[in-house]
Amino acid sequence: MHPTEEVAVPTRVIGLISGTSVDGIDAALVDISGTELDLKLELLAGFTYPYPAELRERILAVGAGAAISMAELAEIDDAIAQVFAQAAQNIQIGHQPATLIGSHGQTVYHRPPGEKGKKMTPNSSSAKRPASANSTPLGYSLQLGRGELIAHLTGITTVSNFRVADIAIGGHGAPLVPRVDAYLLSHPEEGRCIQNIGGIGNVAYIPPQHGDWLSKIRAWDTGPGNSLLDLAVEHLSAGAKTYDENGNWAASGTPCHPLVEQWLHQDYFHLPPPKSTGRELFGVAYLHQCLKDAQAYQLNAADILATLTELTAASIVHSYRTFLPKMPQRVLLCGGGSRNLHLKRRLELLLGSIPVLTTDEVGLSADFKEAIAFAVLAYWRHLGIPGNLPTATGAPKEVLLGEIHQSQS
């Protein structure tokens, strides 16, 4: 049951997250008040703190399936918690201290329910097969950067492991941000798609606030976002670049549309929601298959990157047209991909008359919306308010999200 008492005094919360691209820790310092429909927040500070280069490489290696010992896993878990704790301490400089931290941590492995370690290439067809005897009914998702160490190092009560409660009852544990989007970005008359383009793309379709509108929200992972593009940039530049600034490199090339159409036949794009994915699919092996497919077309580096960028845009629009009850009246972008101007232009072209803006333009930081969301989820956990949205994660019911680690100071 949701609490009914009004929360009048703002709670100062820090939200922390590092996404699939492993760019660094996004930290947001937020004052939050209200509960759900009356939820209000003020972003006091937001900053991205890069990982130390060696730690980032270790995280990427683990995410790509490198074999490590349990001792090494513990070391990486602690190292991530330490840089998350440092980010929490740094974001408070010059401000009154926070009383709560919501830390998503760093995802290194994600397996949706009904699968058992399957890998799919751009041309694979395993996603449509019935669950086999080797599949498991519950998903699995591992985020490193343990909350108890963050609480110990910062002296601030920390909520972490947000995904596990949803997974435990049969959900995907993702996406978790749509419920926050619903209360911060819905509109009385306008149906909106909130499209996050992080390492993986995910969408929340939010209908107008009429009747039982919350139950009509739909959300899922649309497919590749920045992580595939970043992997391609690093490969094509022989390590000289890590991302395509403003999409300029891709914009200088010509996309190969037959190749995009071929890749869009990959089963994930046709699997109905709820669904979630990660680097386990759209990672290094996927990129290598894409590069192999591209050889038949004799594409140069700019053309390859333009084609992969087109895949990201086309997979998003294909997802809308295939799975939404109706097309949105407006699309609001957030995440690092919202700064890729070429990608944004391709989305605008493919969506036709539907306006494409960023969440900045409606008053919510596009760069730090995900970090803000985990501040809100921690705040809700503290108040006893469920954080998941069953229509998004596939869970059978609403549950409290996150494990609370009390500080000892």
N, C-alpha and C positions, 0 to 999 in steps of 0.2 A: 504494500500500500504506500502511496506517495505521501510524504509529509504535507500537511496543509498550512502549517504556520509560515508566515511571511518572514523571509530573511532580510532584515533591514540594513544591517551593518555589512559593508563589503568585506569579503575575505580576500586576502592577498595570496595568490597562488602562482607558482612557477610551473610552466609546462615544458617538458623536454622530449625531443624525439630526434632520432636519426633515421632517415628513410632508406629505401632499397639501394639508392645510389651511393650511400655511405659518403656523402659529401662532408658531413660534419654534424655537430649537434645544434639543432634549432632550439633556442631558449626564448621563452616569452614570460614576462612578468606582468601579471594581470590582476586587476581588482574585479571581483565578481560579486554580484548580489542577485537576489531573486531566486527562483527555482527553475521553472520551465518556460511557460509562455511569457512570464515577466522577467526572464533572464536578462541581465544587463552586465556588460563588462567594459572595462577600459584597459587598453594596452598601454602599459607604462614604459616598457622597454622590450625590444626584440633584437636578437643578434644570433648569428651563426658562428659557432666556434669550431674551426677545422680540427679534425683528428691529427695527432702526430702521424707523420707519414708511415712509420713502421707499423703502428697499430692499425692504420687503415688497410695496409697490405695484408696483414694477418686476418682482418675481418673479411676482406674480399676472398682470400684463399679458403677460409672456412666456409663461407657462403657458396663457393664454387665446388665444395666437396672434398677439400684437402683432408687427409687423415691426420688427426692429432690425438694425443693422449688425454686422459681425463685431467691430468695435472695441467697441461697446456690450456685446456678448455677453462679450467678454474682461473688460470692466470689472465686469460683474455676477458673473462667475465668480470673479474676485479678491475682490470685496466680500464674497461669501458665504464664501469661504475665510477671510477675515480675521475675520468674526464667529464662525465655527466655531472658529478658533484661539483667539480671546479666551475663548470658552466653555470650551475645554479648559484654559486657564490659570486661569480663575476657579474651576472645579470642584476644582482641586487645593489651593486656599488652605486652610491648616490641616492638610494631609495630606502624607505623604511622596509625592514625585513619582512619576508613572506612567512606564513605560518603553515604552508602546505606545498608539497611538490607532487606533480603528476608526471611520472616518467614512463614513456612507452618503451624505452630501451632500444636496442639495435636488433632487428630481425636478422637471424642467420639461417633460419630454415622454416619453411611453411609448407604443410601438406594438407590439402583440403580433405574433408571427410569422404570416405569411400575409396581413397587411393592408398597405395602402399609404395611410395618411392618411385612412381612412374615418371619418366622423362619424355617429353614430346618435342619433336622438331617442327619446323614450319610445315612439313609435309606429312606429319603423322596423323593417325586416325584412331588412337587408343582412347580418346576422351569419350567417344560414343559407345564404347563397349560396356556391357553390364558389369557391375561390381563382381569381381571374382572371389573365389574362396580365400585368396590371399589378401583381399582388401580389408580395411578396418572401418567400422562405422563411425568412429570418432576421428576428427582431424588432429593435427599436431602442429604447434607453432612455438618456436623458441626465440625469445628475445633476451639478449645478454645485457648486463649492466644492472646487477641485482639491487633491488630497492633497499634492502636492509643495510647495505654498505653506503648507499647514498644518504640514507637517514642518519647513519652513524657519523659520516664525514661532515655533513652540513648542520646537524643538530635540528633538522626540520622533518616532521612527520612526512613520510613518502608513500605514495600509492603507486604500485607497479604491477606487472603481470596482468594487464587488462584483458587479454584475450582468453585466458584459460577458463573462466567461468562460462563464457558463451560456448566454447568448444566442448566443455564437459557435459553439456546437455544436447549436443548434436549440431551446434552451429559451426560456421566457418571461423569464428573469431575475427572476422573482417568482412566488410569495412566497418569500423567502429565510430567514425566521425559523423555519419548521416543524422543521427539523433541531435547532435549539436547543431549541424547545419539547419535542421528543421526549425529550431527555435531561434536561430540568429539570422537566417537568410530567407525564410519563407515570405510570401507576399499574399495579401488578401485576395487579389484578383488574377495573379500571374503564375503560371506553371513554370518552374525553373529547373534547369540542370546545373548542379554545382559540380564542375569537373576539375578534380585534382589531377595534376600531371606531375607526380613525383617520379621515383624510379619506376613505379607501376602506375598506370592510370586508373582512377576509379571515379564513378559518377554516383551522385544522389539526385534522383528525380523527385522534386518536391511540388506537389500539386497546390493549387490555391487553397487557402485556409477556409474551406467550406465543409461542413458536416464532419464526417469521420476521416479527415484529411490525413492524419498521421498514419493510419493503417494503409493508405494508398501510396505511401512513399516506397520507391523502389531504388535499390542501390546494389552495385556490384563492381568488381574490378574489370575494367574494359580491356586491359591487355598492356602492351609495352608503353612505357613513358620515357623518362630520361635515361634509365639504366642501360637499355639497349643502344641508344644513341651515344651515350658516353663511352660504352665499350667499343663501339665502332670508331669514334673519334680517336680514342687512344690507340687502337689497332692501326687505323689508316694514317695516323701521324707518327707512327713508330714511337709512341710515348711522349711526343713533344707537346701534345695538348690532351686535356682531360674532358673538355666539353666544347660544344659549338656555340660560341658566344653570339647571342641574338639570332642564332640559326643562319649566320652569314655564309658559312661554308656550304651548307645544304642549299641555300638560296642560289648559289653560283652553279649548281648542278641541275640536271634534268631528271626527274623521276621516271623510272621504268614502270609504267602502269600495268603491263601484263604480269610483271613480277609481283606487284602489289596484289593484283587479283589472285594470283597463285597462292600467295601467303595467306590471304584472307580465307582460303579454304581450310586452313588449319582448324582443328576441331574446337579448340578453346573458344574461338570467336562465335561458334554456333551452339555452344553449350548454354542452356537457359539458366538465368539467375535463380537462386543465389549462387554465386561462384566467386572464387578468389584465386589469386595466382601470385607468382613472385619470380625471383631469379632462378628458381628451380626449373621453370619453363623458359622464361625470356632472359636467358643468361648467355654465358660464353658459348656453350654448345649450339644454342639457337643462332647466335651471330655467325658462327662458323658455317652452319648449314646455309644461312642467307648468303654469305660470301661465295659459297660453292655454287648456289643457284644463280648468282649474278654473273658467274664466269661465262655463261652461254650468251650473255648480252654484251660482253666486252665493255663494261661500264668503268669509267674512271672513278677516282676516290670521291669527288664531289657528287657524281651521279649516284653512287652507292649510298652516300649519306642522305641525299635528297630522296631516294627511294625508301630508305628506312624511316625518314621523317614523315613521308607520305603514308607509310603503313600505320604509324602512330595516329595521324589525323584520320585516316580512312577507317581504322578499327574503332575509333571513338564514334564516328558518325554511323558506321554500320551497326554498332551496338544500339544506338538510339533507335534507328529505324527498325531494327529487328525485335527489340524487347520492350520498348516503351509503349504504354497504352496510347499515348499521343505525343507528338513532337513538342518540345518546350517552346515557350514564347521568348525565353531568354536563356543564354548560357553564360555562367559566371566561372571564370577560370581561376585556379589558385595553384600553389606549388611552384617549384623551380621552372617547370615547363611553360608557365604563364609568361615568363620573361623571354621565351624563344619566339621572337617576332615573326619569323618565317613560319613556324608551326601554327601560330595564331592566325596568320593570314590564310594558310591552307584550310584550317578549320572554318574560317569565315566563308571561304569560297565553296566548300563542300556543303555547308549548312544553308547556303542561299540567303534568304531574307531574315533568318533568325539572328538577332544581335548577339555578338560575342564580346563580353566585357571581362574585366577581372573583378574579384571581390573587393579590391581596393576602391572601386568606383561605387560600391554600395556600403562602404564604411567598415570593411573587415579586411585586415592585412592579408594579401595574397601570399606573401612570403612566410608568414608565421601562423597561418590559420590552423595548420595541423598541430603545432605546439600549443596554441590557444585551446584547441579542442581537448587536448589531454589535461590541460589545467582544469577545464570544465568537468571532464569526466572524473577527475580526482575530487573536485568540489562536490559533485553529485554523490560519489561514493561516501564522502564524509557525511553528507546529509541523509544517506539511505535511499537515494533515488536511482532507479535502474538506468544503465547507460547504453545498453544495446537496443537495437531495433530489429525485431524478428524478421520483418520483411526484407531487411538488408543482409542479415547474417544467416538466415535459414534456421535459427534457433526456434524451438517451439514456444518460448515464452520470454518475457523480460526478466533480466537478472541484474543484480549488483555486479559491477565490474571492478576488478582490481583488488590486490592484497595490500592491506595497510601495515606499514612498518613504523612503529612509534619511535621517535627520537628519545634518547636517554638523557638529553641535556635539559 
